[in-house]
Amino acid sequence: MSHTTSSSIRLTSLSPGAGCACKLPQASLEQLMGSFNGHQSGGPLPGLLVGLAEGDDAAVIRIGQGQALILTTDFFTPIVDDPYDWGRIAAANALSDVYAMGGKPIVALNLAAWPGDDLPLSMLAGVMSGAAATAAAAGCAVVGGHTISDPVPKYGMAVLGMADPARLLTIDRARPGDELVLTKPVGTGVVVTALKRGAADQAAVDEAVACMVTLNDVAAEVAVSMGVRAATDVTGFGLLGHLRRMARASGVAAEIDADRVPLLPEARELAATGHVPGGTRANIDFLQPWVTMSVAVDEEVAVLLHDAQTSGGLLLAVRDETDDVVAKLQDRGVAAAVIGQIVEGEPGTIDVRAGV
């Protein structure tokens, strides 16, 4: 269902990197984080379980027996032209970091930058309405926020969630023998880039939007209930980039069967015709030292494994009962697939094969 306003303005034309959520490149981010020398900025915090040093999806602070706060934020420039859908996607993306830690979002704040002299405020209202609808579906109250004037529109949320500290999902608990389960297909970056260039079929765009607005709540709930302890969500660093961060934090290596990774409809064809966002190309360049790509993997599939995602799925490292975990996910409508495994090896390295 379209909620586009009557304005002829294409929001994606105002976004310098509309093919993805435009995270800072991994090389730049790691250089920035390294400047803190492993220390939490601002001094020690009692009860801090996960913070800057861990490089996980969100910060976690223990506040009592069996209770922990999860804090995260995310925002980005327009990736679709429908304001309502942009808001839905941005909210799902921001909430995802809470789910990636095994928590439930409780409350959120709007974060908006808006060129008020160039775009009608009715469009921003549409963005916020879409975000509010997604937050409501998650049981998360939107209680305020902050808006500034900016020539490039941006929107996102700061989110507070709750979790049981004994059942957290973190990136540093993957162990050799774990199987890797992905809960959403990849390819949003190339589809949205093709949309910006006017080259994507509406059906492909609709599938990508449906994927991006889908919450990771069920995936998190099933993972926690089944005893999974290692997870991350797949966003701007792509599937291989986020897997590399998990593997390095856990001191392990990984293997991926490229043929088993689910792809969005038409993503492969769009990648083959060159609709590749800058974030994806940056991921490919950065990950070369850590990724061994079999010659049997098609070039466009290799691109999609690096593709910068927005509001992607969860990547779970499952220790036991993988078939049961996948079955429970699929029974509840999650398109889960086993795509590889954790192995012993140089931490952070990934071997990508085809037809394993």
C-alpha positions in Angstrom: 0.0 0.0 0.0 1.4 3.4 -1.0 1.4 6.4 1.3 3.2 8.7 -1.0 2.3 12.4 -0.7 1.1 14.4 -3.6 4.5 16.1 -3.9 6.5 15.3 -7.0 9.7 15.4 -5.0 11.7 12.1 -5.0 13.1 11.7 -1.5 15.8 9.4 -2.8 17.1 12.1 -5.0 18.0 14.0 -1.8 20.1 11.2 -0.4 23.8 11.0 -1.4 24.0 7.3 -0.7 20.5 6.0 -1.1 21.5 2.4 -1.7 21.9 1.7 2.0 21.8 3.2 5.4 25.2 4.8 4.8 27.1 3.7 7.8 30.6 5.0 8.2 32.9 2.6 6.2 34.3 -0.3 8.3 37.9 0.9 7.9 37.0 4.4 9.2 34.9 3.0 12.0 37.6 0.7 13.3 40.1 3.5 13.1 37.7 5.7 15.1 37.1 3.0 17.7 40.8 2.3 18.0 41.4 5.9 19.0 39.6 5.2 22.3 42.2 2.5 23.1 39.6 0.1 24.3 38.3 2.5 27.0 34.7 3.5 27.5 34.4 7.2 26.7 33.3 9.2 29.7 34.7 7.0 32.4 33.6 3.7 34.1 29.9 3.0 34.5 28.7 0.5 37.2 26.7 -2.3 35.7 28.0 -1.9 32.2 27.8 -5.3 30.5 28.3 -4.3 26.9 29.8 -0.9 25.8 32.1 0.8 23.4 34.9 -1.7 23.8 32.9 -4.7 22.8 31.7 -3.2 19.5 28.3 -5.0 19.7 25.0 -3.9 18.3 23.9 -1.9 21.4 25.0 -0.9 24.9 23.7 -3.0 27.8 23.6 -1.9 31.5 22.6 -4.1 34.4 20.0 -2.3 36.6 19.0 -5.1 38.9 18.6 -8.8 39.4 17.4 -10.2 36.1 17.1 -6.8 34.5 19.2 -4.9 32.0 18.7 -1.8 29.9 19.6 -1.9 26.2 20.4 1.5 24.5 20.9 2.1 20.8 20.3 4.7 18.1 20.2 4.7 14.3 19.2 7.2 11.6 19.8 7.7 7.9 18.9 9.5 4.7 15.9 8.5 2.5 16.2 5.1 0.9 12.7 5.0 -0.6 10.4 7.8 -1.9 7.3 7.0 0.2 7.7 9.0 3.4 5.5 6.6 5.4 7.6 3.6 4.2 10.8 5.4 5.0 9.6 5.9 8.6 8.6 2.3 8.9 12.0 1.1 7.6 13.9 3.5 9.8 12.0 2.4 12.9 12.4 -1.3 12.2 16.1 -0.7 11.6 16.6 1.2 14.9 14.6 -1.4 16.9 16.6 -4.2 15.4 19.7 -3.5 17.5 17.6 -4.3 20.6 16.3 -7.5 19.1 19.9 -8.4 18.1 20.8 -8.3 21.8 17.9 -10.6 22.8 15.8 -7.7 24.2 12.4 -6.1 23.8 12.1 -2.4 22.9 10.2 -0.3 25.4 10.5 3.4 24.5 11.9 5.4 21.6 12.6 9.0 20.7 12.4 10.5 17.2 15.6 11.9 15.6 15.0 14.1 12.6 17.0 16.5 10.4 14.7 18.3 7.9 15.1 21.0 5.2 12.0 22.9 6.2 12.3 25.5 3.5 12.5 22.8 0.7 10.3 20.0 1.9 6.8 20.3 3.4 6.5 19.3 7.0 3.6 17.1 5.9 6.2 14.7 4.5 8.1 14.6 7.8 4.7 13.9 9.5 4.3 11.0 7.1 7.8 9.7 8.0 7.0 9.9 11.8 3.6 8.3 11.3 5.2 5.3 9.6 7.8 5.0 12.4 5.1 5.3 15.0 3.1 2.5 13.4 6.1 0.2 13.4 7.0 1.1 17.0 3.4 0.4 18.0 3.5 -3.0 16.4 6.6 -3.7 18.5 4.9 -2.5 21.7 7.3 0.4 21.9 6.1 3.9 22.9 7.4 6.9 21.0 7.6 9.7 23.6 9.3 12.6 22.0 12.5 13.4 20.2 14.6 16.1 18.6 14.5 17.8 15.2 17.0 20.1 13.5 17.1 22.0 10.2 19.4 20.3 7.7 19.7 20.5 3.9 19.7 16.7 3.7 16.7 14.9 5.3 17.6 12.3 7.9 15.4 10.3 10.2 15.8 7.6 12.9 15.3 6.7 16.5 17.0 6.4 19.8 15.6 3.3 21.5 15.6 1.9 25.0 14.9 -1.8 25.5 14.9 -4.4 28.3 16.5 -7.8 28.6 17.4 -10.6 31.0 21.2 -10.2 31.4 21.6 -13.9 31.7 20.0 -14.5 28.3 21.7 -11.8 26.2 22.6 -12.3 22.6 26.1 -11.0 21.9 28.6 -11.1 19.1 31.5 -12.7 21.1 29.9 -16.1 22.0 30.2 -18.0 18.7 32.0 -21.3 19.0 33.4 -23.9 16.6 30.6 -26.2 15.6 27.9 -23.6 15.8 25.7 -23.4 12.7 24.9 -20.0 11.1 21.2 -19.2 10.6 20.1 -16.1 8.7 16.6 -14.8 9.2 16.1 -12.5 6.2 17.3 -12.5 2.5 20.0 -10.1 1.4 20.0 -7.6 -1.4 18.3 -4.5 -0.2 21.2 -2.3 -1.1 21.2 -3.2 -4.8 17.4 -3.0 -5.0 17.3 0.5 -3.5 20.2 1.7 -5.6 18.3 0.5 -8.7 15.2 2.3 -7.4 17.2 5.5 -7.2 18.3 5.1 -10.8 14.8 4.2 -12.0 15.8 0.7 -12.9 14.0 -1.5 -10.4 10.6 -3.2 -11.1 7.9 -2.2 -8.6 7.5 -5.8 -7.6 11.2 -6.0 -6.6 10.9 -2.7 -4.6 7.8 -3.9 -2.9 9.5 -7.1 -1.8 12.5 -5.2 -0.5 10.3 -2.8 1.4 8.3 -5.7 2.9 11.6 -7.2 4.0 12.9 -4.0 5.5 9.8 -3.1 7.5 9.6 -6.6 9.0 10.6 -6.6 12.7 13.2 -9.0 14.0 11.0 -9.6 17.1 10.0 -13.2 16.3 13.6 -14.1 15.4 14.9 -12.7 18.7 12.2 -14.4 20.7 12.8 -17.8 19.2 16.6 -17.4 19.5 16.4 -16.5 23.2 13.8 -19.3 24.0 16.0 -21.9 22.3 19.2 -20.9 24.2 21.0 -19.1 21.4 23.8 -16.9 22.8 25.6 -15.4 19.8 23.9 -13.1 17.3 24.1 -9.9 15.4 21.9 -8.1 12.9 22.9 -7.6 9.3 23.0 -4.0 8.3 25.4 -1.6 6.6 28.5 -3.8 6.8 26.7 -6.6 4.8 26.4 -10.3 5.7 30.1 -11.0 5.5 31.1 -7.8 7.3 28.9 -8.5 10.3 29.9 -12.2 10.3 33.5 -11.1 10.3 32.9 -8.9 13.4 31.2 -11.8 15.1 34.0 -14.2 14.3 36.7 -11.8 15.3 35.1 -11.0 18.6 34.6 -14.7 19.3 38.1 -15.7 18.3 36.9 -18.1 15.6 36.6 -18.4 11.8 33.6 -19.1 9.6 32.5 -20.9 6.5 29.6 -19.9 4.2 27.8 -21.8 1.5 26.9 -19.1 -1.0 24.2 -21.2 -2.6 22.3 -21.4 0.7 22.1 -17.6 1.3 18.6 -16.4 0.5 18.4 -13.4 -1.9 15.7 -10.9 -2.6 13.8 -11.3 -5.9 15.7 -9.6 -8.8 18.7 -8.7 -6.5 21.0 -11.0 -8.4 20.0 -9.5 -11.8 20.3 -6.0 -10.5 23.8 -6.7 -9.1 24.8 -8.2 -12.4 23.8 -5.0 -14.3 25.9 -2.8 -12.0 23.4 -1.4 -9.5 25.8 -1.7 -6.6 25.8 1.0 -3.8 29.0 2.7 -2.7 28.7 1.1 0.7 28.7 -2.4 -0.8 31.8 -1.6 -2.8 33.5 -0.3 0.3 32.6 -3.5 2.1 34.2 -5.6 -0.7 37.4 -3.6 -0.6 37.7 -3.7 3.2 37.0 -7.4 3.6 39.5 -8.7 1.1 42.1 -9.6 3.6 39.6 -11.7 5.6 37.4 -13.3 3.0 38.4 -16.2 0.7 35.9 -16.4 -2.1 35.8 -19.6 -4.1 35.9 -19.2 -7.9 32.8 -21.3 -8.0 30.8 -18.4 -6.5 29.1 -16.3 -9.1 30.3 -12.7 -9.2 26.9 -11.2 -8.5 26.3 -13.5 -5.6 29.7 -12.5 -4.2 28.6 -8.9 -4.4 25.3 -9.6 -2.6 27.2 -11.3 0.3 28.9 -8.0 0.8 25.8 -5.9 0.1 25.1 -3.1 2.5 21.8 -3.8 4.1 19.1 -1.7 5.8 17.0 -3.4 8.4 18.4 -6.8 7.6 17.8 -10.0 9.5 19.5 -11.6 12.5 22.5 -13.8 12.0 22.4 -16.5 14.7 25.2 -18.8 15.7 23.2 -21.9 16.9 25.0 -24.4 19.2 22.3 -27.2 19.4 19.1 -28.2 17.8 19.6 -26.1 14.7 16.8 -27.9 12.9 14.4 -27.2 15.7 15.4 -23.5 15.7 14.9 -23.2 12.0 11.6 -25.0 12.1 10.3 -22.8 14.9 11.3 -19.7 13.0 9.7 -20.9 9.8 6.5 -21.9 11.6 6.2 -18.3 12.7 6.7 -16.8 9.3 10.5 -16.1 9.4 12.4 -17.0 6.3 15.3 -18.7 8.2 18.0 -20.6 6.4 21.2 -22.4 7.6 24.0 -20.7 5.5 27.2 -22.0 7.1 29.1 -22.7 10.3 31.6 -21.5 12.8 35.0 -23.3 12.6 38.4 -23.1 14.2 40.9 -20.8 12.4 42.3 -17.3 12.3 39.8 -15.1 14.1 37.6 -13.1 11.7 38.4 -15.0 8.5 35.7 -16.4 6.3 35.8 -19.1 3.6 33.0 -18.7 1.1 32.2 -21.8 -1.0 29.5 -22.8 -3.5 27.6 -26.1 -3.5 29.0 -27.3 -0.2 
